[in-house]
């Protein structure tokens, strides 16, 4: 419930020079997802509390912009904070999101090894691009004590 307190506890348990890696919900993607799924009431919850429920089976979780995540880690005293993002170009499937859409079409395209390799290379080439982390489905924070 309190990200600052959680990170302070994690930092206490790390050895000096130790690293903490976390995957966080991207606030920008949360807005997009709310529009995509016609859960417009979620937008206010994201604005007011920075929380989202991606489906009715999930509890509300915190979501952050890449800059908010970076600032949170720095505020707690982490160093060398890097924020990257992915997936950027392929949306997760129904199994993960419970959203119907282009899942079957994407699955059919990814069966083609050449197409798969091209998309994977595109994702990997851009995963640590700070310009695109705001577009990502999720953000990953890598920070050192």
Steps between C-alpha positions, in 0.01 A plus 500: 500500500798731558764479225745728687492280809528180295808631317659616826462145637645348183793743511572409864532134406735557206875485538690813400530490123209255480235545232123495513297435187126552484230486236236771542176586327551792264257784575491612136413148390238484777319798348517336156377168637207668676388659174561176305285297738233766547577522873484878500436516874853362544645823359396698807647235730829520310499881520410518871678200651733370226328162519337275243319167485572348160208261542241409761709208624796719596540728798583865438872547445719808497603636163780745426631707213867422429596832660286438810664159546849647458427779749355258754814287499726805523293645786547180700876520440566255217776588253558421134126483436416383149145473368426301185176386343338219307302355334489787257383359169299185575213499744472204741237243420159422640647257751685783676256786463155348446452743213385376163665664206769410252647216708427223249628708210822581686547136602464395138759756390746403775501139380700626202860481626621790283222730624553383860875568478439847356251595773722356773798697365287815489389450863855428619645795307252736664448351846752728669421805287384764751305676225263205465466381860185713533340292223576168666247258643710484819811671627798336660709683757858393566653679798807457721549565867 
